[in-house]
Structures are given as C-alpha cells and as structure tokens.
Amino acid sequence: MLNVMKFRGQVVFDIQKDKFKYLHREGVNTKNRVDIVDLNKRLNEAKKISFYNNAKIIFASCLLLGVVALLSTKF
C-alpha cells in the first residue's frame, strides 16, 4: 500500500469537484472594455512624470559630481 500525503498548501484542480469557483463571476457577465483615449492620457502622464523624475536625478547626479570634482581640484 502506498500512503500518499497531501501537503497543507497543495491545491488540487479537479474539474468534477468544481474547484474553479474563483473563476466564476457573480452578477451580469459583461465585457470589460477600456477607453483608449483615457488609457493614452494616463500613459502620457506617466511617461511625462517618469521623464521629469529621470531629469531631476540626472541633474542632481551631475551637480554632485561637479561639486566633488571642484573640491578635489582645490586640494
């Protein structure tokens, strides 16, 4: 006889026992549609914020590097 042990966190997918309940949606089954204009607007805003953040980091790094170079030439 083989004793098969089930681990505590093990998940068994059995279609006959309807283990896929988390995939079923409650209520009206509607398609989720994305407004392309709103999506582009949010994407452009995120790109703009990312660009400004990168520019600030590059400027601060160059400024710090310049200060270090200036101090190293005086000593």
Phi and psi in degrees as a GROMACS rama.xvg file:
@    title "Ramachandran Plot"
@    xaxis  label "Phi"
@    yaxis  label "Psi"
@TYPE xy
-103.235  126.625  LEU-2
-95.5323  114.335  ASN-3
-99.2566  120.502  VAL-4
-96.4693  137.908  MET-5
-99.2258  129.386  LYS-6
-77.3939  154.038  PHE-7
-59.7573  -43.8343  ARG-8
-89.0244  5.19932  GLY-9
-73.0338  135.695  GLN-10
-112.528  128.384  VAL-11
-108.326  122.405  VAL-12
-94.6536  106.924  PHE-13
-124.503  114.526  ASP-14
-65.718  -35.989  ILE-15
-66.1804  -29.5098  GLN-16
-92.7686  5.44607  LYS-17
56.2798  56.2257  ASP-18
-82.3811  -3.04605  LYS-19
-98.4734  34.6132  PHE-20
-63.6738  -29.4844  LYS-21
-69.0682  -15.1167  TYR-22
-85.7838  -19.2928  LEU-23
-78.1752  136.29  HIS-24
-98.8728  143.839  ARG-25
-86.4199  150.111  GLU-26
83.7769  -156.18  GLY-27
-73.6122  133.83  VAL-28
-86.6565  95.7557  ASN-29
-113.732  154.372  THR-30
-84.2119  135.874  LYS-31
-86.0681  113.806  ASN-32
-107.944  142.765  ARG-33
-103.702  133.258  VAL-34
-78.0359  114.657  ASP-35
-66.4607  -32.0278  ILE-36
-66.9949  -45.4177  VAL-37
-65.1387  -39.5354  ASP-38
-63.6695  -44.2038  LEU-39
-64.5692  -38.5233  ASN-40
-63.0378  -44.9289  LYS-41
-67.2367  -37.9043  ARG-42
-64.4124  -43.909  LEU-43
-64.259  -38.9832  ASN-44
-65.129  -41.6743  GLU-45
-65.6123  -39.1846  ALA-46
-65.5297  -39.3462  LYS-47
-65.5586  -44.6317  LYS-48
-64.1655  -40.5567  ILE-49
-64.0215  -41.1607  SER-50
-62.5105  -46.0238  PHE-51
-65.5517  -39.1813  TYR-52
-64.3383  -41.8392  ASN-53
-65.3263  -39.1777  ASN-54
-64.572  -41.0739  ALA-55
-62.9866  -42.7173  LYS-56
-65.0757  -42.1114  ILE-57
-66.1088  -41.8012  ILE-58
-63.6601  -45.6025  PHE-59
-64.0035  -39.2682  ALA-60
-65.0738  -43.7466  SER-61
-65.2196  -39.313  CYS-62
-63.3105  -45.2828  LEU-63
-64.2484  -42.0964  LEU-64
-64.0045  -38.505  LEU-65
-65.0587  -42.0751  GLY-66
-63.585  -44.8679  VAL-67
-62.9789  -41.6598  VAL-68
-65.7443  -39.1537  ALA-69
-65.8439  -43.2744  LEU-70
-68.6352  -34.1286  LEU-71
-72.8527  -26.7088  SER-72
-77.8165  -25.5478  THR-73
-78.0602  -23.8937  LYS-74
